[in-house]
Amino acid sequence: MLHSQIKSDIKQCYENLGNQLDNFIPRRAQNYLVAEIAKTLAGEYHPKHRMLVAEAGTGIGKSLAYLLGGIPFAQFNNKKLLISTATVALQEQLINKDLPLFNRIYPREFSFILAKGRQRYCCTHKLEACCTTDSDPQVALWEEKPKKSDLELFRRMLTACQERKWDGDRDSWPTTIPDRVWQQIMADKHSCHAGMPKHRSCPFAKAREHMDKADVIIANHALLMADIELGGGVILPEPENTIYIIDEAHHLPQVARDFSSAAASLKGAASWLEKLNQSVSKLAELAEYSKAGRFQNTLQENIQHLIPTLRQMATNINPTLLNKDGVYRFEHGELPAWLEEEAKGCKEASKKAGQSLGKIHDLISERLKENEIVPRLGEQALAESGFYLQRLENLEKVWTLMAQPNKEKGAPLARWIEKSPERENDFIVEVSPLEVGYRLDQLLWSRAAGSILVSATLRALNQFTYFCRQAGISENDGTRFLALASPFDYQNNARLVIPALPLEPQADKFTDLLIKTLPEYLEGETASLVLFSSYWQMNKVTDALRPLAKKNKWQLLVQGEESRHVILKKHKDNCKNGKISILFGTGSFSEGLDLPGELLTNLIITKIPFAVPTSPVEEAHAEYIESRGGNPFLQISVPEASKKLIQSAGRLLRKEEDSGRVVLLDRRVINRRYGKALLDALPPFKRVIEYN
């Protein structure tokens, strides 16, 4: 049962909220969500499996709801509250707006912090090494020799660190730091950790100290996955002591899949292995030959197995097998016998090489602690060996997954090779799981003190089944499910218009029809957003309509021509100054775009957002479903399209007083059997279906 103290704190928050916000109106759906979060965490629905999956429509105020329901419970039970998001925009909203507001209305003290991965911070010792005047920077680790401007940037950053004007966070440096520069100074788990006395005051170590003391931690899905893949509790608090709020939860399965995937080039890997081979003697000398000699021998033996093997593999690949995108996918994840054997050998060689280099790295670390070697040389050696250790770990992961036999039950791995965009006659070997739900369950849901998953779009075709299958959530194990409709008055404030068009989007002349039809639905509107299915189609329509836009004094803003931030600022300025403003965008504009009130009154969706299964992972998933007698179109494409169509339509109404129309230029919602399900899953707009 929910403790009376928690109930009292939540009630007090609500009373204070009315005093803090002008015109605050309590929302029934938000109150209900707060109560359900608190009751779920208290174990009222299931004593051990404390999990809630909630789809909360736009306007409910879900972020304030989970703060109200989660923080009082977590504090009373001495648990950490971790909020994981998919986008920087939501993190900024939480840090700059929602949590400061909650701090003012909550009757108790609490602290919060934004957590970032180790690689977002610089290592000051690596930075010092790059600024040392009596030796070149670690040139072996550079793909190409550092520029003079790179060295000047290092010195400015070091000065800023020493004068405490910069905290070592990449995101807080005033200008963009090039990747080639950042790679030389970013913190890594091998050479920059609290076990090394000189690294205890490094930027990442300081950030970790603050995080350990914080009551509420904001992270992103990628950092969450990085932590649980390491076993949990390595970067973030341990799952057993943490209540997880997964906001924008519909993104989590894809992030989990990306984290379980691996890729490495063939000739590219051989190239850096050669550099490592040249550095081994120097590293072993610093580690002390008497102790490191056998590790050096094992490391070099395995490097000398890997280099010719990887190069020969690149030679063995027949370029004529690649498709027009430069990809060859192994059907059903099954490798040819020769590649299977090579994969096993590469797996063992990369594993032994990594273990041996790890031993040399540890010996150097010990000698550095005991002041047996010059600190500058020791630090540089640890940075260099740490750099190669990470690469060897990735190489081992790739070949372990490539060599892994397909299981009798469950989906196989997707395996493919791809032409390298950077190196001539080189290929990238890539592996990805098709289904990651079991990993999320094993590493997170089954261990967490409590899990609250929220998003404005979790259901597909009005059901949670598709999301649950992706995220490893059972629908009958005590998990609580909620679908809370938006409080907006869709019937009176918005229309869904489906014009009577002679062609469907898959027709050859459909783009020409768009060029002819769009002006009719843009005419007389002041703020429009047109969502296209591809850049190619958007650019063709743009070229055709630009003269008309100029003639009519329409301000046409096209995604890709300027940054998203600049385009949206121009659009807002246009609307404010009474100019007709039209945004053209693709799929990425269908989510996370917040244009309330007069900033958007006319939304045009050119087609149902069916994804074309062209990526090797999507092709492999469709192949797997077909092999089991399923229909990938109905089981994957339609649910995904439903979710994306809801997200696209969700751009129109952002506040209760907003109004406007959605125009869907795709008759398949009327003409096809699956269309009714797609239409019924949309918000309850007033429908206007036109007929010839």
Salt bridges, closest charged atoms under 4 A:
ASP9 OD2 - ARG108 NE 2.76
GLU36 OE2 - LYS39 NZ 3.47
GLU36 OE1 - ARG480 NE 2.71
GLU55 OE2 - ARG459 NE 2.91
GLU128 OE1 - HIS125 ND1 3.95
GLU143 OE2 - ARG391 NH2 3.51
ASP150 OD1 - ARG180 NH2 2.94
GLU163 OE1 - LYS165 NZ 3.20
ASP169 OD2 - LYS116 NZ 2.73
ASP171 OD2 - LYS116 NZ 2.86
ASP171 OD1 - ARG120 NH2 2.58
ASP179 OD1 - ARG170 NH2 2.69
ASP188 OD2 - LYS126 NZ 2.61
GLU229 OE1 - ARG439 NH2 3.14
GLU240 OE2 - ARG447 NE 2.86
GLU274 OE2 - ARG311 NH1 3.12
ASP325 OD2 - LYS324 NZ 3.83
GLU341 OE2 - LYS344 NZ 3.57
GLU366 OE2 - LYS369 NZ 3.81
GLU372 OE1 - ARG367 NE 3.18
GLU379 OE2 - HIS125 ND1 3.64
GLU379 OE1 - HIS199 NE2 3.01
GLU384 OE1 - LYS282 NZ 2.85
GLU393 OE1 - LYS189 NZ 3.35
GLU393 OE2 - HIS190 NE2 2.95
ASP426 OD2 - ARG423 NE 3.69
GLU435 OE2 - HIS621 NE2 3.79
ASP477 OD2 - HIS49 NE2 3.36
GLU504 OE1 - ARG672 NH2 2.49
GLU525 OE2 - ARG661 NH2 3.72
GLU561 OE2 - ARG546 NH2 2.67
GLU562 OE2 - LYS570 NZ 2.88
ASP573 OD2 - LYS569 NZ 3.11
GLU591 OE2 - HIS250 NE2 2.56
GLU591 OE2 - HIS251 NE2 2.67
ASP594 OD1 - ARG654 NE 2.83
GLU619 OE1 - ARG329 NE 3.37
GLU623 OE1 - ARG329 NH1 2.99
GLU623 OE1 - HIS332 ND1 3.69
GLU640 OE2 - LYS643 NZ 3.64
GLU656 OE2 - ARG27 NE 3.67
ASP666 OD2 - ARG668 NH2 2.81
ASP680 OD2 - LYS676 NZ 2.68
ASP680 OD1 - ARG687 NH2 3.14
